Amino acid sequence: MVRYPNEVIKTSDIIGQNILSSEKEDLGKVEEIMLNKLTGQVQYVVLSFGGFLGVSDKFYVLPGKLISYSETAKGLKLIVD
């Protein structure tokens, strides 16, 4: 089993994970992660919500800087006021 530093997470562990608001409301799930080819930084996160079994899902593209990992929630959180 490969061990990674605490600051690192595999994209396969993020895709399909729910994103929570600051009030811990479920906003949807991560469908895709878009990386900047030159810097390697997360540029965008594609979020889906509202459908059933992939039918009628709505997709939103969020800037990567608005998504954070919450250690207390053990999941992703949207950082907005």
Secondary structure, 3 states (H helix, E strand, C coil): CCCCCCCCCCHHHHCCCEEECCCCCEEEEEEEEEECCCCCCEEEEEEEECCECCECCEEEEEEHHHEEEECCCCEEEECCC
